[in-house]
Amino acid sequence: GKSKHEAYAGYFKDVLNNVKNTDFFNVYGHIDFINRYGGFKDRTMDYGEFSFITDEILKTLIEKGKGIEINTSGFRYGLGHCHPQAELVKRYRELGGEIITVGSDAHVPKDIAADFDKAYHVLRKCGFKYITIFENRKPSFIKI
Protein backbone atom coordinates (compact mmCIF):
# COMPACT_ATOMS: atom_id res chain seq x y z
CA GLY A 1 0.00 0.00 0.00
CA LYS A 2 3.00 2.35 -0.18
CA SER A 3 4.48 4.15 -3.12
CA LYS A 4 7.89 3.00 -4.26
CA HIS A 5 9.45 6.15 -2.83
CA GLU A 6 7.77 5.64 0.56
CA ALA A 7 8.80 1.98 0.69
CA TYR A 8 12.41 2.64 -0.31
CA ALA A 9 12.76 5.61 2.06
CA GLY A 10 11.35 3.51 4.90
CA TYR A 11 13.76 0.71 4.11
CA PHE A 12 16.77 3.04 4.11
CA LYS A 13 15.58 4.58 7.38
CA ASP A 14 15.72 1.08 8.88
CA VAL A 15 19.19 0.51 7.41
CA LEU A 16 20.39 3.76 8.96
CA ASN A 17 18.94 2.75 12.30
CA ASN A 18 20.73 -0.61 12.03
CA VAL A 19 24.15 0.88 11.28
CA LYS A 20 23.83 3.52 13.98
CA ASN A 21 22.77 1.11 16.70
CA THR A 22 25.01 -1.93 16.34
CA ASP A 23 28.66 -2.67 15.92
CA PHE A 24 28.38 -6.44 15.54
CA PHE A 25 29.40 -6.47 11.89
CA ASN A 26 32.34 -5.52 9.69
CA VAL A 27 30.59 -5.08 6.35
CA TYR A 28 27.02 -4.14 5.48
CA GLY A 29 25.83 -6.41 2.69
CA HIS A 30 22.79 -6.00 0.48
CA ILE A 31 22.51 -2.30 1.23
CA ASP A 32 20.05 -1.97 -1.68
CA PHE A 33 18.26 -5.27 -0.97
CA ILE A 34 14.94 -3.53 -1.59
CA ASN A 35 15.73 -3.31 -5.32
CA ARG A 36 15.31 -7.03 -5.73
CA TYR A 37 12.63 -7.78 -3.16
CA GLY A 38 10.64 -4.57 -2.80
CA GLY A 39 7.72 -5.99 -4.75
CA PHE A 40 7.71 -3.31 -7.43
CA LYS A 41 7.71 -4.15 -11.11
CA ASP A 42 10.33 -1.47 -11.79
CA ARG A 43 13.34 -2.73 -9.84
CA THR A 44 15.59 0.25 -10.43
CA MET A 45 16.71 2.81 -7.92
CA ASP A 46 17.51 6.43 -8.62
CA TYR A 47 20.31 7.13 -6.14
CA GLY A 48 19.67 10.88 -6.25
CA GLU A 49 16.14 10.38 -4.99
CA PHE A 50 17.45 8.76 -1.79
CA SER A 51 20.83 10.44 -1.32
CA PHE A 52 19.44 12.40 1.64
CA ILE A 53 19.51 9.15 3.61
CA THR A 54 21.96 6.90 1.74
CA ASP A 55 24.72 9.49 2.22
CA GLU A 56 24.02 9.43 5.95
CA ILE A 57 24.18 5.62 5.93
CA LEU A 58 27.51 5.62 4.07
CA LYS A 59 29.01 8.35 6.28
CA THR A 60 27.97 6.45 9.41
CA LEU A 61 29.55 3.25 8.10
CA ILE A 62 32.78 5.07 7.26
CA GLU A 63 32.91 6.83 10.65
CA LYS A 64 32.49 3.49 12.40
CA GLY A 65 35.20 1.81 10.30
CA LYS A 66 32.69 -0.46 8.55
CA GLY A 67 32.58 -1.46 4.92
CA ILE A 68 30.07 -2.42 2.28
CA GLU A 69 29.76 -5.43 0.03
CA ILE A 70 29.44 -5.34 -3.72
CA ASN A 71 27.47 -8.41 -4.74
CA THR A 72 27.28 -9.85 -8.24
CA SER A 73 23.96 -11.68 -7.85
CA GLY A 74 22.09 -8.87 -9.61
CA PHE A 75 23.58 -10.10 -12.88
CA ARG A 76 22.18 -13.60 -12.31
CA TYR A 77 18.78 -12.24 -11.32
CA GLY A 78 18.45 -10.23 -14.52
CA LEU A 79 18.95 -6.76 -13.03
CA GLY A 80 22.01 -6.06 -15.16
CA HIS A 81 24.06 -4.62 -12.29
CA CYS A 82 25.72 -5.42 -9.00
CA HIS A 83 24.24 -4.73 -5.61
CA PRO A 84 24.56 -1.95 -4.76
CA GLN A 85 24.53 -0.16 -8.08
CA ALA A 86 27.79 1.47 -9.17
CA GLU A 87 26.48 4.93 -8.30
CA LEU A 88 26.20 4.02 -4.61
CA VAL A 89 29.60 2.27 -4.63
CA LYS A 90 31.17 5.36 -6.19
CA ARG A 91 29.54 7.61 -3.60
CA TYR A 92 30.88 5.42 -0.78
CA ARG A 93 34.38 5.87 -2.23
CA GLU A 94 33.91 9.65 -2.70
CA LEU A 95 32.96 9.96 0.97
CA GLY A 96 36.18 8.20 1.98
CA GLY A 97 35.04 4.57 2.13
CA GLU A 98 37.81 2.03 1.66
CA ILE A 99 36.52 -1.25 3.06
CA ILE A 100 34.73 -3.17 0.32
CA THR A 101 34.18 -6.89 -0.09
CA VAL A 102 32.96 -8.86 -3.08
CA GLY A 103 30.29 -11.56 -2.87
CA SER A 104 28.19 -13.60 -5.26
CA ASP A 105 25.35 -14.95 -3.10
CA ALA A 106 26.39 -18.45 -4.08
CA HIS A 107 23.76 -20.96 -3.06
CA VAL A 108 25.11 -23.54 -5.49
CA PRO A 109 28.76 -24.29 -6.38
CA LYS A 110 28.60 -22.87 -9.92
CA ASP A 111 27.78 -19.42 -8.52
CA ILE A 112 30.86 -19.16 -6.31
CA ALA A 113 32.75 -16.04 -7.46
CA ALA A 114 30.36 -15.64 -10.42
CA ASP A 115 30.85 -12.37 -12.29
CA PHE A 116 33.66 -11.18 -10.02
CA ASP A 117 35.38 -9.81 -13.12
CA LYS A 118 32.39 -7.48 -13.59
CA ALA A 119 32.53 -6.43 -9.94
CA TYR A 120 36.25 -5.66 -10.18
CA HIS A 121 35.58 -3.57 -13.29
CA VAL A 122 32.92 -1.58 -11.42
CA LEU A 123 35.22 -1.14 -8.43
CA ARG A 124 38.09 0.17 -10.57
CA LYS A 125 35.74 2.64 -12.29
CA CYS A 126 34.60 3.82 -8.85
CA GLY A 127 38.19 4.47 -7.72
CA PHE A 128 38.95 1.33 -5.73
CA LYS A 129 42.36 -0.32 -6.02
CA TYR A 130 41.83 -2.95 -3.32
CA ILE A 131 39.19 -5.31 -2.02
CA THR A 132 38.98 -6.33 1.60
CA ILE A 133 38.98 -9.74 3.22
CA PHE A 134 38.64 -10.46 6.93
CA GLU A 135 40.27 -12.95 9.22
CA ASN A 136 39.17 -12.91 12.86
CA ARG A 137 37.37 -9.62 12.08
CA LYS A 138 40.64 -7.98 11.04
CA PRO A 139 40.71 -6.47 7.53
CA SER A 140 43.37 -7.19 4.94
CA PHE A 141 43.54 -5.43 1.61
CA ILE A 142 44.19 -7.23 -1.66
CA LYS A 143 45.03 -5.41 -4.88
CA ILE A 144 42.41 -5.87 -7.57
Secondary structure in CASP SS format (residue, H / E / C, confidence):
PFRMAT SS
TARGET T0000
AUTHOR 0000-0000-0000
METHOD secondary structure of the structure
MODEL  1
G C 1.00
K C 1.00
S C 1.00
K H 1.00
H H 1.00
E H 1.00
A H 1.00
Y H 1.00
A H 1.00
G H 1.00
Y H 1.00
F H 1.00
K H 1.00
D H 1.00
V H 1.00
L H 1.00
N H 1.00
N H 1.00
V H 1.00
K H 1.00
N H 1.00
T C 1.00
D C 1.00
F C 1.00
F C 1.00
N C 1.00
V E 1.00
Y E 1.00
G C 1.00
H C 1.00
I C 1.00
D C 1.00
F C 1.00
I H 1.00
N H 1.00
R H 1.00
Y H 1.00
G C 1.00
G C 1.00
F C 1.00
K C 1.00
D C 1.00
R C 1.00
T C 1.00
M C 1.00
D C 1.00
Y H 1.00
G H 1.00
E H 1.00
F H 1.00
S H 1.00
F H 1.00
I H 1.00
T H 1.00
D H 1.00
E H 1.00
I H 1.00
L H 1.00
K H 1.00
T H 1.00
L H 1.00
I H 1.00
E H 1.00
K C 1.00
G C 1.00
K C 1.00
G E 1.00
I E 1.00
E E 1.00
I E 1.00
N E 1.00
T C 1.00
S H 1.00
G H 1.00
F H 1.00
R H 1.00
Y C 1.00
G C 1.00
L C 1.00
G C 1.00
H C 1.00
C C 1.00
H E 1.00
P C 1.00
Q C 1.00
A H 1.00
E H 1.00
L H 1.00
V H 1.00
K H 1.00
R H 1.00
Y H 1.00
R H 1.00
E H 1.00
L C 1.00
G C 1.00
G C 1.00
E C 1.00
I C 1.00
I E 1.00
T E 1.00
V E 1.00
G E 1.00
S C 1.00
D C 1.00
A C 1.00
H C 1.00
V C 1.00
P H 1.00
K H 1.00
D H 1.00
I C 1.00
A C 1.00
A C 1.00
D C 1.00
F H 1.00
D H 1.00
K H 1.00
A H 1.00
Y H 1.00
H H 1.00
V H 1.00
L H 1.00
R H 1.00
K H 1.00
C C 1.00
G C 1.00
F C 1.00
K C 1.00
Y E 1.00
I E 1.00
T E 1.00
I E 1.00
F E 1.00
E E 1.00
N C 1.00
R C 1.00
K E 1.00
P E 1.00
S E 1.00
F E 1.00
I E 1.00
K E 1.00
I C 1.00
END
